[in-house]
Amino acid sequence: MLSELLNEFLEGASYSDPEIHDRFWADDLIYTGSAGNRTTKPEMMSGMPETADYDEEPEVKYHGEEVQINLYGNTAVVAFKLVAVDQSSLAERMEYYNTGTFIKRSGEWKAVAWQATRIPE
């Protein structure tokens, strides 16, 4: 279930899909980005388009590698390598280690904490 949710999220994130982001992130999210900035779900959502345009090819496509999921009842930790591929060159590949803490609320998994770290080239 969590691996499917992660894959769906990464696909939707490539298109800046606000519905996917809203579904994935908990309202009380604490997100620490790879540049050391900390943000919340409302701040993150305020920068999203109103809808996603799946007819346009995204500039960057995201996918996960080396996914590890540890379950602890209604809590889970998801760690993986996030790969961002620039679609204009396909040669430029950026990699990040991501770790998310999820809580299952009302039958749905939501990320409540997230940490992203850029992997040096």
C-alpha positions as a Markdown table, in Angstrom:
| # | Residue | x | y | z |
|---|---|---|---|---|
| 1 | Met | 0.0 | 0.0 | 0.0 |
| 2 | Leu | 2.7 | 2.5 | 1.0 |
| 3 | Ser | 4.9 | 1.6 | -2.0 |
| 4 | Glu | 1.9 | 2.2 | -4.3 |
| 5 | Leu | 1.1 | 5.5 | -2.6 |
| 6 | Leu | 4.8 | 6.6 | -3.0 |
| 7 | Asn | 4.9 | 5.7 | -6.7 |
| 8 | Glu | 1.6 | 7.4 | -7.4 |
| 9 | Phe | 2.8 | 10.5 | -5.5 |
| 10 | Leu | 6.1 | 10.7 | -7.4 |
| 11 | Glu | 4.3 | 10.4 | -10.8 |
| 12 | Gly | 1.9 | 13.1 | -9.8 |
| 13 | Ala | 4.6 | 15.3 | -8.3 |
| 14 | Ser | 6.3 | 15.3 | -11.7 |
| 15 | Tyr | 3.2 | 17.2 | -13.0 |
| 16 | Ser | 2.9 | 19.4 | -9.8 |
| 17 | Asp | -0.5 | 17.8 | -9.2 |
| 18 | Pro | -2.1 | 19.5 | -6.2 |
| 19 | Glu | -4.6 | 16.7 | -5.6 |
| 20 | Ile | -1.8 | 14.2 | -5.3 |
| 21 | His | 0.1 | 16.5 | -2.9 |
| 22 | Asp | -3.0 | 17.1 | -0.8 |
| 23 | Arg | -3.6 | 13.3 | -0.6 |
| 24 | Phe | 0.0 | 12.5 | 0.3 |
| 25 | Trp | 0.8 | 15.2 | 2.9 |
| 26 | Ala | -0.9 | 15.4 | 6.4 |
| 27 | Asp | -2.3 | 18.7 | 7.4 |
| 28 | Asp | 0.2 | 18.9 | 10.2 |
| 29 | Leu | 3.2 | 18.1 | 8.0 |
| 30 | Ile | 6.7 | 19.2 | 8.9 |
| 31 | Tyr | 8.9 | 19.2 | 5.8 |
| 32 | Thr | 12.6 | 19.8 | 5.7 |
| 33 | Gly | 13.9 | 20.3 | 2.2 |
| 34 | Ser | 17.3 | 19.5 | 0.8 |
| 35 | Ala | 18.4 | 23.1 | 1.1 |
| 36 | Gly | 17.7 | 23.1 | 4.8 |
| 37 | Asn | 14.4 | 25.0 | 4.6 |
| 38 | Arg | 11.5 | 24.0 | 6.7 |
| 39 | Thr | 7.9 | 24.3 | 5.5 |
| 40 | Thr | 4.3 | 23.2 | 6.2 |
| 41 | Lys | 1.6 | 21.7 | 4.0 |
| 42 | Pro | -0.3 | 25.0 | 3.7 |
| 43 | Glu | 2.9 | 26.8 | 2.6 |
| 44 | Met | 3.7 | 24.0 | 0.1 |
| 45 | Met | 0.2 | 24.0 | -1.3 |
| 46 | Ser | 0.1 | 27.7 | -1.8 |
| 47 | Gly | 2.8 | 27.4 | -4.5 |
| 48 | Met | 0.9 | 24.7 | -6.4 |
| 49 | Pro | -1.1 | 25.3 | -9.6 |
| 50 | Glu | -4.9 | 24.9 | -9.3 |
| 51 | Thr | -4.8 | 21.7 | -11.5 |
| 52 | Ala | -2.2 | 19.5 | -13.1 |
| 53 | Asp | -1.7 | 19.4 | -16.8 |
| 54 | Tyr | -1.0 | 15.8 | -17.7 |
| 55 | Asp | -1.1 | 16.7 | -21.4 |
| 56 | Glu | 2.2 | 18.6 | -21.1 |
| 57 | Glu | 5.4 | 16.7 | -20.7 |
| 58 | Pro | 7.0 | 17.7 | -17.3 |
| 59 | Glu | 10.4 | 19.3 | -17.2 |
| 60 | Val | 11.5 | 16.9 | -14.5 |
| 61 | Lys | 10.3 | 13.3 | -13.8 |
| 62 | Tyr | 10.6 | 11.8 | -10.4 |
| 63 | His | 10.9 | 8.2 | -9.4 |
| 64 | Gly | 12.2 | 6.3 | -6.3 |
| 65 | Glu | 14.9 | 3.7 | -6.0 |
| 66 | Glu | 16.2 | 1.6 | -3.1 |
| 67 | Val | 12.8 | 1.9 | -1.3 |
| 68 | Gln | 12.7 | 0.6 | 2.3 |
| 69 | Ile | 9.5 | 0.6 | 4.3 |
| 70 | Asn | 9.4 | -0.2 | 8.0 |
| 71 | Leu | 5.9 | -0.6 | 9.5 |
| 72 | Tyr | 5.2 | 0.0 | 13.2 |
| 73 | Gly | 1.4 | -0.5 | 13.5 |
| 74 | Asn | -0.3 | 2.7 | 12.4 |
| 75 | Thr | 3.1 | 4.4 | 11.9 |
| 76 | Ala | 5.6 | 3.8 | 9.1 |
| 77 | Val | 9.0 | 5.1 | 8.0 |
| 78 | Val | 9.7 | 5.2 | 4.3 |
| 79 | Ala | 13.2 | 5.8 | 3.1 |
| 80 | Phe | 14.3 | 5.9 | -0.5 |
| 81 | Lys | 16.5 | 7.5 | -3.1 |
| 82 | Leu | 14.5 | 10.1 | -5.0 |
| 83 | Val | 15.7 | 10.4 | -8.6 |
| 84 | Ala | 14.9 | 13.6 | -10.6 |
| 85 | Val | 15.6 | 13.3 | -14.3 |
| 86 | Asp | 15.6 | 16.4 | -16.5 |
| 87 | Gln | 13.5 | 15.5 | -19.5 |
| 88 | Ser | 15.2 | 18.0 | -21.9 |
| 89 | Ser | 18.5 | 16.2 | -21.7 |
| 90 | Leu | 17.7 | 12.9 | -19.9 |
| 91 | Ala | 21.4 | 12.9 | -19.0 |
| 92 | Glu | 21.0 | 15.2 | -16.0 |
| 93 | Arg | 20.0 | 13.2 | -13.0 |
| 94 | Met | 19.8 | 14.6 | -9.5 |
| 95 | Glu | 19.5 | 12.2 | -6.5 |
| 96 | Tyr | 18.2 | 12.8 | -3.0 |
| 97 | Tyr | 17.8 | 10.6 | 0.1 |
| 98 | Asn | 14.3 | 11.1 | 1.4 |
| 99 | Thr | 12.9 | 9.8 | 4.7 |
| 100 | Gly | 9.2 | 10.2 | 5.5 |
| 101 | Thr | 7.2 | 9.3 | 8.6 |
| 102 | Phe | 3.6 | 8.3 | 7.9 |
| 103 | Ile | 0.7 | 7.8 | 10.2 |
| 104 | Lys | -2.5 | 5.9 | 9.3 |
| 105 | Arg | -5.5 | 8.1 | 10.1 |
| 106 | Ser | -9.1 | 7.2 | 9.2 |
| 107 | Gly | -7.7 | 4.3 | 7.1 |
| 108 | Glu | -5.3 | 6.5 | 5.0 |
| 109 | Trp | -1.6 | 6.9 | 5.2 |
| 110 | Lys | -0.4 | 10.5 | 5.3 |
| 111 | Ala | 3.2 | 11.8 | 5.6 |
| 112 | Val | 3.6 | 13.8 | 8.8 |
| 113 | Ala | 7.3 | 14.4 | 8.7 |
| 114 | Trp | 9.7 | 14.5 | 5.7 |
| 115 | Gln | 13.5 | 15.0 | 5.3 |
| 116 | Ala | 15.2 | 15.4 | 2.0 |
| 117 | Thr | 19.0 | 15.4 | 1.6 |
| 118 | Arg | 20.8 | 16.1 | -1.8 |
| 119 | Ile | 23.3 | 13.4 | -2.6 |
| 120 | Pro | 26.5 | 15.0 | -3.9 |
| 121 | Glu | 27.6 | 14.1 | -7.4 |
